[in-house]
Amino acid sequence: MIIRATQEHLNALVALENSLFPKDDFPLSRGSFSYHIKKNDLFVFMHEGEVAGYILWLKRKTYYRLYSLGVSAQCRGRGVAQMLLAYSFGLLKSPSYTLEVKMTNQRAISLYEKFGFRKQKILKNYYPNNRDGYLMRKQENDEIKKL
């Protein structure tokens, strides 16, 4: 089940984030999650009553930016990230969506491409430790590939 995140999910979101991202990848803090719950589009995937994944979108003037997406180790490989993306596109209507992703994260890149995202440019040294990334964009009129 996917629902909008509330402050009641805060502890679980922080714990999930810290299990997914090492400190040098700057995981979202408790304060950041609290802010995003109030101000942005943050959805959680619930599995057996626990937060097992989330997706965070930032609304810009003319598009949405996918800021972060995470799925617990226990739920990986079960299509949770796909469900979160599909749910988002069903709810957030926009002419354009963007995201940044590490060039080395081929699994995520493949997933995003299935949903119609295309690489727009290389982001040199965008991530910590001089790691490069891609800026990816999905236009509203692009067709989503079937999963």
C-alpha positions in Angstrom: 0.0 0.0 0.0 1.3 3.5 -0.9 0.2 6.5 1.1 1.3 10.1 1.7 3.9 10.3 4.4 2.9 11.9 7.7 4.9 12.8 10.8 4.0 9.4 12.2 6.4 7.9 9.6 9.3 10.1 10.5 11.3 7.7 12.7 10.8 4.8 10.2 11.9 7.1 7.3 15.1 8.2 9.1 15.9 4.6 10.0 15.3 3.4 6.4 17.4 6.3 5.0 20.3 5.5 7.3 20.2 1.9 6.3 20.3 2.8 2.6 22.8 5.6 2.3 26.2 5.9 4.0 27.1 9.1 5.7 29.4 10.2 2.8 26.3 10.1 0.5 24.6 12.6 2.8 21.4 10.8 3.8 18.4 12.9 4.5 18.2 14.0 8.1 15.3 13.8 10.5 14.8 17.6 10.0 14.8 17.2 6.3 12.2 14.5 6.3 10.0 16.5 8.7 10.3 19.5 6.3 9.5 17.4 3.2 6.5 15.7 4.8 5.0 19.2 5.4 6.1 20.9 2.2 6.6 18.4 -0.6 5.2 15.2 -2.1 6.6 12.3 0.0 4.9 8.9 -0.4 5.7 5.8 1.6 5.3 2.1 0.6 3.9 0.1 3.6 4.7 -3.6 3.9 3.3 -5.5 6.8 2.6 -2.3 8.7 6.1 -0.9 8.3 7.7 1.7 6.0 9.6 -0.3 3.4 10.1 2.4 0.7 9.6 6.0 -0.1 9.7 8.4 -3.0 10.2 12.2 -2.6 9.2 14.7 -5.3 9.9 18.4 -5.2 7.5 20.6 -7.1 9.0 23.3 -9.2 7.3 26.0 -11.3 6.9 23.9 -14.4 8.0 20.4 -13.5 8.6 17.9 -10.7 12.0 16.8 -9.5 12.5 13.3 -8.1 14.7 14.1 -5.1 15.0 10.7 -3.5 13.8 7.1 -3.8 14.6 4.3 -1.4 13.5 0.7 -0.8 14.4 -1.5 2.1 16.8 -4.4 1.5 14.0 -6.8 2.5 11.7 -5.5 -0.3 14.2 -5.0 -3.1 13.5 -7.0 -6.3 9.7 -7.0 -5.6 8.8 -4.0 -7.9 8.4 -1.5 -5.0 10.3 1.2 -6.8 8.2 0.6 -9.9 5.0 0.9 -7.8 6.2 4.1 -6.2 7.0 5.7 -9.6 3.7 4.5 -11.2 1.8 5.8 -8.2 3.5 9.2 -8.5 2.8 9.6 -12.2 -0.8 8.7 -11.6 -1.1 11.4 -9.0 1.4 14.2 -9.9 0.5 15.7 -13.2 3.2 17.7 -14.9 4.5 18.4 -18.4 8.0 17.4 -17.2 9.9 15.4 -14.6 13.6 15.4 -13.8 16.1 13.5 -11.6 19.8 13.1 -11.0 21.3 9.6 -10.7 24.9 8.3 -10.3 26.3 7.1 -13.5 27.3 3.9 -11.7 23.7 3.1 -10.6 22.8 1.1 -13.7 19.8 -0.6 -12.0 18.2 2.8 -11.2 19.0 4.1 -14.7 17.3 1.1 -16.3 14.3 1.6 -14.1 14.0 5.3 -14.9 14.4 4.6 -18.7 11.5 2.1 -18.5 9.4 5.0 -17.2 10.4 7.3 -20.1 13.3 9.2 -18.6 16.1 10.0 -21.0 19.6 11.1 -20.2 20.0 14.8 -20.8 23.5 15.6 -19.7 26.5 14.4 -17.7 26.9 16.0 -14.3 30.6 16.0 -13.6 31.6 15.6 -10.0 28.0 16.0 -9.0 28.1 13.4 -6.1 30.6 13.1 -3.2 34.0 11.7 -3.9 34.0 13.2 -7.4 31.4 10.8 -8.8 29.6 11.8 -12.0 25.9 11.6 -12.5 23.3 12.0 -15.2 20.5 14.5 -15.4 17.5 12.6 -16.7 14.2 14.1 -17.9 10.8 12.7 -18.8 8.4 14.8 -20.9 4.6 14.4 -20.4 4.1 13.3 -24.0 6.8 10.6 -23.8 5.4 7.1 -23.7 6.1 5.0 -20.7 7.5 1.6 -21.7 5.6 -1.3 -20.4 7.2 -3.0 -17.4 
